Each structure stands twice: as C-alpha cells, then as structure tokens.
C-alpha cells in the first residue's frame, strides 16, 4: 500500500492523524505528513482517514 498526501490541498485539519496516528501526523508547517508505505494491517485506519479528509488530499494505491 502506498499513501500520498497532496500538500497543495491539505489544510491541516488533522483528522487523518486522529484516525490513524501510526501513519499520519501534522508537521511543523501545520500540514499532514505520512508514512508512505504503512503496514497492510493499518489499511482500515488509512481508508477511514481518506474518507474523513475534508479536502480529499489523501490517496491510497
């Protein structure tokens, strides 16, 4: 699984970091950062973060 954040869309709401703190965090610039290749067992939390993102800035492939 590969996770990407479009930092041009991200507004730093932090919902992803709340739902999947093992994968996402909010950086010093108040925008989300992530583990690009999180373990497969975290897929459900990552998908929940994708669905919760108000700017649809997270993608998974």
Secondary structure, 3 states (H helix, E strand, C coil): CCEEECCCCCCCCCHHHHHCCCCEEECCCCCEEECCCCCHHHHHHHHHHHHHCCCCCEEEC
